[in-house]
Amino acid sequence: MAFELKEEGFKLKEVLLIVVIPEATYHYHNHRLRNDEKPDRKLIETTHELF
């Protein structure tokens, strides 16, 4: 949810207050989601392109 709100243009600090998570946790998970070492990364990218 936090990632979607941020992508919709909300300020990160406001998003973090709404979802009640620390900023470090947000950045940790954001980095992990964007990591190219994910084995299914290509599948995810293809799915996003299709939609």
N, C-alpha and C positions, 0 to 999 in steps of 0.2 A: 504494500500500500504506500509506503513512504517513497519508493522509487517512482511510482506512478504519479503521485502528487508533485514531486520535484520536477518530473518531466512535463507536467501540465503548466509549469511556470510559477508555482508557489515557491517562496523563499525557504531555503533549507531549515533555518531556525524555526520558522512557523510550522513546517512539516514535523520536525522533531518534537515540538511541543504537543502536537495533535496525536502523534502515534506513541508518544512517551518512550522514546529510546535515546540513549546517549549518542552524541555525534560520532564518537569513535566507533561505536557499533555499526552505525550507518555506513561509514567509510570502509570498515572492514568487509561488510557484506557486499557493498558496491564493488570493491576491488575483486572479491571472489567471483561475483557474477560476470565481471568483464574479463576474467582471466582466460587466456587463450588455451590453457592446458586442459580445459574441460573436454572429456572424450566425446561428448555429444554437442559440441559447439557448432559444428557444421549443420547438424539437424535443427538446432534452435534457429540459426540464421536463415535456413531455408524455410522453416515454418513462418518466421516473421515476414519474409519476403512474399510468401503466398497470401498472407492476410494483409 
